[in-house]
Amino acid sequence: MEKSTTTMKKMNIMDIIEQIVELTSSEGITTVQKKTKTVLESPAMPFIKELMKRLGMDDEIETLFMCVFVDQCNDSRICLRDIARHFDVRLVKILSLSSYIDNLVKHGIIYRRKDRDGDVTYRMPASTINCLCEGKLPEVESIEGLTAQEFYDHVDKLLERRENDEIEDTELHQYLHELINSNSQLDLTTRLRSYCFSDNDLTLFLVFCRLFVNNGDDHICRSDLRDYFTTPIIRRHTSCLIDGTHSLMQVKLVEHSFDDGQANTEQWRLTDYAKREVLGELKLKVGKDNRVGLTHHEDITAKELFYNANVTRQVNQLQSLLGKERMNRVQQRLKAKGMRTGFTCLFYGAPGTGKTETVQQLARLTGRDIMLVDVPNIRSKWVGETEKNIKEVFDSYKRLAASNDMAPILLFNEADAVLNKRAEGATGSVDKMENAMQNIILQEMEQMEGIMIATTNLTGSLDAAFERRFLYKIEFEKPTPEESRHIWQSMLPELSDTEALNLASAYAFSGGQIENIARKQLIDSVLNENDTLDLAAIHAACRNESLGKQSGQRIGF
């Protein structure tokens, strides 16, 4: 016995569990009642005692059942008959001890699932297995004093369990109320309590929040809800959602979705008000939105850019300004003088002169993310709700700026279409729509407290009102042959000064075109398994790139 005890001390948790499973297979379950406690008698008792000691468990039968569930963890639907089969006992024997299994569920060690037909199964979550491999049990997480992010994470886990039928409605409602009442310090929970939701309406609203936050879903339909509710409850919800009488619609939290400006009564979404006022406290990266996208500064690849002396000076000045400490100081001084604190910039010039790439590199160097506005996509969705959609772009930006330590850059790329001159005396619906859109942008630029950069190829049609509102206006001019030489050598370092200058003089390419040539050169070297620079092939690629244009027509970088 002393030798086996010494051997046991050297075993890890999973080794001990394996021994318990092996020793109890087909051995039945023998229990003895001693006073008020049911005691287990098993050949695996020394290992069970050791496991209880290491994990801090206080019941032998619970510990034994846990080991059997671990052995069957690859099955996502373990039933009590599977447990009975392990011990080679009647199902009624396991049913008589089911309270011990209930305790494992209560402590979050296993999950219980009750499907719509009433069948009960269990599963051992990966989190429990991971903890056991680390020599511990899953900790019961505190639900008090949470941040908004932590609160949402708890809600997300509960709804995931409901989606998987691992928690019943009554339990879900109880847990949600405990979670909300334990975090009264949050604006989010204060707002949820203020609506006095019924249990089912509270769950429905949180499901809408989950689908939006996790998936960016603004087109939620009946099929999206069926995993969270029983059929009768879904029927009641959808009937009221379709006819617009649902209580969530009455308090302006949910509305019908829109397709090409027309309300779709069979699909629903959170209102802008709900996203702003209820979810505004959450510092979350929401799912993809078809109007804006967020590029994180750490994901931007470093790239060397070449400008003339004037543009270099202005870009360097802007980079210095956008640094966190410098920008804070400047804004404080502006505010003290009663001046606007936002920074609006216009990058203009011929295609390919490096406008967009400059924004990318400024973001990377200053640690600011980029909120990119997809102008063509927005324009296509403005029909019937122009003001609403463009306002949401700026509202989204304000929420991002408020919830992040450093305000991102709001980028209107290729913004020619939204910066053009407004129609005087507009009478047509299209002209009125364009003017309404531009008026909102002008107003938002006046109130801007963050950073907005617009890029455009055309400045001749720029509305004078926009021109006045851009604090910084940088013209990206056509490169000289010497600047083009630097671009060629940055893309193809194998080129000599003379070879690069010859290419720069012969072909008036933009930086994007030069990059195309460099990419083709790299592809050819891989296909031909030859890393030697082929100057003749580069010239041939240049001739193909020019599409028959005269080489003297320089179009810039």
N, C-alpha and C positions, 0 to 999 in steps of 0.2 A: 504493500500500500504506500509506503514511504517513497519507493522508487517511482510509482505511477504518479504520485503527487508532484514529485520533482519534475517528471516529464511534462505534466500538465502545466506547470508554471512557465515552461518554455514555449507553450503553444499560443498562437494568436487567437483572436476572437472567432474567426471563421473556421479555424481548425477545431475549436471546441464545439461549435455549432454542428460541424460535420460529424463529430463523434456522438453527439446527442441524437442526431437524426439516425445514424447508423444503429445505435444501441436500442432505439425505441421502435424501429421498423418491425411491424407485425407482432409487437410484444404486448399489445393491448394497453389499457390505461387503468392502473390500480390506484385507488384513492382510499384514504382512511380518515374518518371523522374524529378529530381530537379536540374536545371542548367545542369552541366556536369556529375552528379552522379546519378546512379540508386539506389534508396532507397527501402529497404524492409519494408513491412507492415505485421506484424504477431503477433498473440497472445503470441508468445514466445519471443517477443522483449526484455523484461526485463532480461530474462535469457541469450539471445544472447549477449546483451550489457555486462553483468557481465562476460561471458565467454571470450569475446574479451578483456576486461580489464585485466583479469588474465593471458591470454596467449599472450597478446601483438599483437593480430590480428587487422587489420584495415578495414576489409570489412565484412559487415553483411551477404551477400549472400554466400561468401566463408565459413564463420563460420557455417552457416546453413547446407550447403552441407557436410562439414566435419563431422558434427554430424550424418548425415544420413549414411555416409560411415562407421562411427564407429559402428553404429547399425547393419550393415551388414558385419562386419569384418570377420565373420566365413566363408564367401563365397570368394573363391580365384578368382572368375570371376564375378565381379559385372558389370552389363551392365547399360546403361543409362535408359533402360526401367524399371529396378528395382527401380531406383531413382524416375522415373515418377510415378510408382505404389505407392510409399510411399506417395506422395502428392496427388495422384488421379488426375493427370493432363495428358494431351496429351504429347507424346514423343517430339513433336515439341516445346513445351514450354521449356523442359530441353535443347534441342538443341540450343535454342535461348540464353540460359544462360551458354553454355558449356565453355565459356572463363574463368568463375570462377573456373570450375573444372580443366581447364588447369593450372590455377595458383596453385592449390593444388598439381598437378603433378610437376610443376616447383620447388616448395619449398620442394619436397620430402616427402610430407605428405601422398600422395597416389601414387601408381604406375599404369601406363597405359600399357596394353598388347595389341599388335596387332598381331594376329596369321597369319599363312601363307595364310589363305583364306581372310584376310583383316578385319575380325571381331575384334572390339575393346571392351575390357573389362578392369576393374580396380580391384585393391585389396588394402586393407589397411594393410601395413606391421606390423609385431609384434613390430618392433622398435617404430612405432608411438604410438601404444596402450600403450606400456610400458612408454613412455615419458608422455603421457596424464595422466596415473595413478599416475605419479610423479608430476603432476601439471605443465607440460611444453610442448612445441612443440619440435620436433626434430631440432637440430641445423644444420645449413648448414656448413659442414666441410670445413675448409680451405684446399686448395690443394697446397699451396706454402710452400717451405722449409721443405719438408718431408724427413724422413729417407728412406733408401731403403726398409725396412720392411713396413713402412706406404704407400709408393708408391705402393708396390705390393698389399697390402690390398685393395687400391682403385681400382687397375686394376681387382683384383679378384671379387670385388662387381659389377663392370661394366659388366664383362663377365658373371657373374651369372644372371644379369638382362637380358643380351642378350640371354642367354640360356633359360630363361623363357619368351622370347618374350616381355619383358617389356621395351625395348629400341630398336629403329630402327637403321639400319646401319649408317645413316647419323649422328644421335645423338651420337652413340657410337664413330664414328671416330672423331667427334668434341671434345667430352670429353677426349678421349685418347690424342689427340694433345695438348689440354689445360693442361692436367696433365703432359705430357712430357716437354712442354715448360716452365711450372712453376717450374720445378725442375732441372734446368741445372747444379746444384751443384753436382748431382749424376753421378758417372761413368756409371751407368746403362742407364740413359737417354742420356748421351753423346754418348754411343755406339749405342743406338737405332736410334738417329738422323743421325749418321754417315753412316748408311746403306741406307738412303733415300728410305725407303720402300714405296710402294703404300699403300693405306688405307687397302685394303684387305690382303695384305701380312703382314702388321704390326699386324692386328688382328689375322691372322693365327699363326704368331710366338708367340704372347702372349697367344693364346690358347694352343699351345704346352707347353709353360712355365707353364701354370696353371695345365695342366694334369700331368706334371712331378712333380711339387712342391707339389700339393695336393694329388696325388695318386701314385707317383713314377712310372708313366706309361712310359715305354720305348717301348710299342707296340701299337701305336696309329693307328687306321684305319678309314676308311671313316665314319662308324657309329658314331665315337666319335666326328666328326666335324659337323654333320648335324644339331645340335641344335644351331650352331653359324652362319650358312651361309644359304643363299637361295640355291635351287637346282642347278641353273646354275653356281653359284660361286663355289660350292662344286665340280661340274663336272670339271671345269677348274683346280681347285687346285689338285684334285686327279689324273687327267690325267698327269699333269706335275710331280707330286710326284712319280707316278708309273714308268715313263720313266726316272726319274732322272734329268730332265731339269728345275725343279722349281727354281726360283731365290733364295729361302732360301737354296737350296742345293748348288747353285753356290758359295755362300759366306760361305759355310761350317758350317751352323747353324743347318741344318736338314739332316738326312741320313736315308737310309733303315735300318730297324731292322734286327737282326740276329737270326736265329733259328739253333742251333747246328752248328754254324760257317758259315751257308749259308745265304746270303742276302735274305730277304723277301720283295719283291717289293710292296706288298699290305699293309705293315705296316711300320711305320716311327717313328723316335725318335729324340730328340735333340742330337746333337753331344757332345762329351766330351768337345770340345772347347767352345761350347755355354754354357754348364753348368758351366765351369770354368771361362770363360772370361766375359760372360754377366750376369750370375746369381751369380757369385762369391761374389758380394757385399751384397747379401741377407743373413741375419743371420736367416735362416729358417731351421726347422726340416723337411726335405723332406720326401715324402712318402716312404714306405718300399722298400728297394732295395734287390734283391735276392742274392747279394754277400756280403754285409756288413750290420750290424745292430748296432744301438746305444743304449746302456744301460745307463740310467741316474743314477748318483750316489745316488740320493735321493730315488730311487726305490729299492735299494739293502738292503736286510734285514740283520741286524747285526747278526753275528754268532761268537761264541768263538772257536778259533782254538788252537790246542796243537802241539808243535814241541819240538825237542830236543834243547839243549842250543845253539848249533852252528847255526841251522836254525833260531831260535828265534832272535839271535843277527843280522843275515843278513837281516831278514824281517823287524826288527825294524829300522835298518839303512836305508833300502830302503824307508820305510814309512816316515822317517824324511827327506830324500832327496826329495821326491815327493811333499812335502808341497810347496805351491806357493812361498813364500818369500825365503825359503832356496834354492829351485831349481833355481830361478832367480839369486841369488848371485853366486851360483856355475857355472851357465852357463856364467855369465859375466867374471868370473875368467878364465874359460876355453877358452873363445873367446879371451881374452887379451893375452893368451899364444899361440894362434894359433892352439888350439886343437879343436876336434869335440865336439859339445855341446849337441848331442843327447844321450839318455840313452837306451841301448838295453840290455835286460835281458833274460836269459834262465832259466826256471824252469824245472828241469828234475827229474825223479824218477819213481818208480813203480806206477801202476794205483791206484787211491784212496788215494794218500798220501797228498792231499789237495792243489795241485798246482793251479787249476782253482779257487777254493774258496779263496785262498790267494789273487789272482788278484782282485777278487770281493771286498774283505774286504779292500785292499789297496786303491781301487777306492773310496769306501764309506768313509774311514777315511781321505783321502786327498782331497775330493771334486772334483774328476776327473771322467768324464764319460768314458765309455769303448766303443770303436769301435771294434766290434767283426767280425773277418774275418771267413767266413764259407768256410774252406779250401776245403772240398770235393765238394761243389757246384761250387766253382771257377774252380777247376780242370776240372769238367765236361764241363765247358763252354770255356775252353782255346783252344779247337780244332779250328785251323784256325785263331785265334786272341789272342794267348797267351800273347804277349808283351802288347797289347792294354789293356787287362782286368786287368793284374796284376799292370800295371802302373796306371790305374784308381783307384785301391784300395789306392795306396799311394797318388795320387792326391786328392782323396776325403778326406783322412786324413789331408793333408796339408791345405785344405780349411776349414775343421772343426777347426783345430788348430789356423788358422789365424782369424777365425770369433768368437772365444770364448775367454773369459778372461783367462781360464786355458786350456792348451792343453789336450785332452783326451788321454787315453791309447790305443794304437793299439795292439790288442790281436790276435795273431795267436794261436788258441787253437788246441791241438792235431796236432801239426805241423810236425810230423814225416815224412809225405809224401813229404814236401817241403824242409826239411833240410838234406835229405839223400845225400850220396856221388854222385857227378856228374859223368856221364859216360865219360870215356876217349876215345877220337877218335870216338865220336858218329857218326853213319852213318844212323841209322833208324830214321824215322820221330818222333816217340815217344820220343826217347832219345834226339833228337835235341830240341824238345819242352820242355822237362824237363830242359835241360841245359839252354835254353834261359830264362825260368821262373826263375831259380835260379840265373842267372847272374843279372837279373833286381833286384831281392830282395837284393842281395849282394851290388849292386850299391846304392840302396835306403837306406840300412843300413849305408853305408858310409856317406850319405848326411843327415841322420836323425837328425832333430833338436828337436824332441819331445820325446815320450816315446813308445818304442816297447817292448812287452813281448811275448815270445813264450813258450808254454808248450809242453813237449814231454815225452813219456814213454821210448823211445829207444835212447840211446846215442852212442851205439857202431857203428852205421852206420852214425853218424853225420859227415858231410863234414868239413874238417879242416878249410876251408875258413870261414864257418859260425862260428865255434868255436872261431876263432880269433876276430870276429866282435861283439861278445857278451861281453859287459863290465862287467856285473854281471852274474855269473853262480851259481845258488843255487840248491843243491841236496836235495830233500825231501826224507829223509831216512825212513826206516821202523821203526815204533814206538816200544818202549820197552813195556813190560807188564804194567809198571807204567803209561806210557803215555796213553796207551789204557784204563787203569782204568779211567783216567780223561775224556776220550772221552765218555765212557759208562755213567758216572755220569752226564756229561753235557746233554746227550740225555735222560737219565732216572734218574732224581734227586732222585727218591725214593729208588734207590739202595744204600745199605750200602757200606762202603769201602771194606769189605770182599767179598760181593756178586759181586761187580764190578771187583775186582781183579781176582776172580775166573773165571768170564766170559772172561776177557782179557787173562788169561792164557790158557783157554780151547779152545778159538776160535781166530785164527789169522785173524781177520777181518779188513777191511779198514774202514775209517770213514763213507764212503757211505753205506757199508753193515750194520754197527751199526745203522745208521740212518734208513735203511730199517726195521730193527728189531723194533726200537722205533715207527715207523709209524704203523707197524702192531699191536703193543701193543695198540696204541691209537685207531686204528680202532676197535679192538676187544672190548675195553672198552666201545666204543659208541654202538656197536651192542649188547653187553651183558648188557649194562646199569650198569656196575660195574667198578669203578675206582680203585679197589684194584689191586696192582701189583701181577701178577701171575708168579712167578719165573719159575715154571715148563713149562708154556706156552712159556716163553722167550727162555728156552733151546731148546724146540721143534722147535721154529722158527729158532734158530741158526743152528740146524741140517739140516733143510730144506734149509737154505741160503747157507750152505757150499757145496751143490751139490755133496756130496760124497768125497770131498777132505779131506785129513788128516789135523786134526786140528793143527798139529805142523808146517804146511807150512804157516808161517806168510806172508801175502801179504801187510801188512802196512795199514796206515790210508790214 
